[in-house]
Structure formats: structure tokens, C-alpha cells
Amino acid sequence: MKRVLALILCLMATPLAAVQPDEILDDPLLEERARDISAGLRCLVCRNESIDESDADLARDLRLLVRERLVAGDSNEEAVAFIVDRYGEYVLLNPRLTGSNLVLWLAGPAMLLLAGGLGWAYIRRRSASDVPHDSALSEAEEARLKEILDK
């Protein structure tokens, strides 16, 4: 019984589309295209939600703008390009791998390789050093240690 209840709760926790009935287009093909585009556009208010999942007013405006562009005859790419031109590339949930974004995408792996190389060089240098590794105490150190421990 507990498993069934847990399954029901998990199914209820799935994100629902925030598209209102008055936004839905009459043509099912255009509506499907609009949903595909909306799933890839970021809500500028909610940050990490698509405009299809967000209840924000700006997300609604963007959903309507996408549908307006599709009804006007734009392709999916043209509609997305129109929104990106207006709001910037930040509106894309999956940024393009071009220009300055390419630097950001490559910076993480480059830093990981750099840190690995520095760590490897440090360990290699440390193991090749001439410092003796025995920890024998001198007679003066042994006497001092015995004096401290006897107190």
C-alpha cells in the first residue's frame, strides 16, 4: 500500500505545462511545434524553467509570441532566432556552442586538465626530492623528548 501511495505522489510531483487553454492553437501541428520551441526557451523570471512550465507573466508573453510567429509562417529556427535577437542568448535553455559560449564550455575541462597536470607534477617532484625520509631523532632531540615525556 505504501508503495502505491509513493508512486502516486511521485506521479503528482511531475512538472505540468503552464500553457493556458486560451493560448493553445487550433492547428495541432502548429501547437506541437510551439510546445517543442517553448520547451527549449528559458523563463527569464524563473531562470531554470522552460517557458512551457512557468506561470510567470513574461513566460506567457513569450509563449504567445512563439505562437504568433508560427502562425505568421516562421519556421522553428526563425521563431527561436526572433526571440534570441530580442532577449539575448540567455533565453536558450541549451546555449549554442559558438563564440564566447565555446570558451565557457571548454573552460571547465581545461581547468580540470590543468589541475591534474599540476597535481601530477607536484607529486612527481615530491617523490624525486633528495630529502631523506627516515625520521630518526638526533641524540639531543631524543634527550629533549624523554625530558618532556617524563614530566
N, C-alpha and C positions, 0 to 999 in steps of 0.2 A: 504494500500500500504506500509506504514511504517513497519507494522508487517511482511509482506512478505520479505521486504528488510532485516529486522533484523534477520529473520530466515535464509535467505541465507548467511548472514555474519557469523552467528553462525556455520552453517554447514561448511563454508570455514575455520573456525578457528580450526577445529578438527585436531589433530596431524596426520600426514601422515607417513607411513612407509618409511624409507630411503633406503630400500633394492633396490639395482640397478638391472636392468634386467639381467646383466651377472652373478649375484650371485644366481639367482633362480635355484633350482634343477629341473631336468626333471621329477622326480617322485613326484607327488602331495602329497603323503602321507609323504615322507621324508621332503618335503618343509613345510608341515603343522607342523610336529614335530619340524623342525628348527625354525619356527616362534614362536611356544609355548616356546621353550627354550630361544630364543632371547628376548621375552617379559619379562622374569624373570631375565635377566642379565643387570647390570648397566654399562653404558658407563663410563669409568674411566676418560674421558676428560670432559664430560658434567655433570657428577655427578648424577643428578636426572632424567636422561632419560634412557630408555632402549636402548640396542644396536640396536634394531629394529627401533627406532625412530631417532637415532643420525646420523648425516652426517660426524662425525669425522673419520679420517683415522683409528684410533685404533678400533673404533666400527665396521668398515668394516672388519678389520682383524679378529676381534672376530666372526663376522657373518660367515666369510669364514671358520674359524677354527671349529665352531659348525657344519657347513655343511660337512666339511671334516671328522669329527669324526663320523657323522651319516652315511656317505657313507662307511666309514671303518667298519661299523657294530656295533658301540656302541649303547647302549640303551640311553634314555634321561638322566637317572641318571648318567651313566658313562660319558657322554659328559659334563654334568654340573660338575661332580667331577673332570674331567680333567682340566676344566677352573679354578675351585676354587683352585686346587692344584697349578696351575701356577700363578694365580693373587691374591689369598687370598680370604677370605670370604667376603671382602668388595664388590666384584663384584656381589654379590647377592642383588637384589632389596628387597627381603624379607628374612632377615637373619634367620638362624636356631635358635631354642630355646635350645641351648646346651652350656655347658661350661661357658665361660666368657660372652657370649651374654645373658645367662639366668640372670646373675647378673644385666646387663644393663636393661633388660626388667622388672625386678622386682623392680629396684631402684626407679622408678617414683612412683608407687603405695605405696611403703613402705614409701617414704618421705611424701606423702600426708597423710597417716595414722598417721605418727609421728607428723606432723604439726597439724593435727586435734586433736590428743591427748594432745599435749602441749597447744593448744588454749583452749580446754575444761578444762584442769586442771587450767590454769590461771584464767579463768572466774569463775570457782567454788571457787578457793581460794579468789578471789577478793570479791565475794558476801558474803563469810563467815567471812570476816575480822571484827575486833572489833571496827573499826574506826566509830564514829558516822557520820551519813550522813546529819545531819542538818547543815545549813550554817549560823546560827545566828552569828552576829558580837558581839564582846565584846564592852563595853562602850568606851574604848579607840579607838577601830577601827571605831566605829560609829562617834566619835568626829573627828577623822582624816579624814574620808570620807566626812563629812559635810564641814570641812575646805577646802578640795581640791575642792569640787563642788562649793563652794561659791566664789572662786577666779575668 
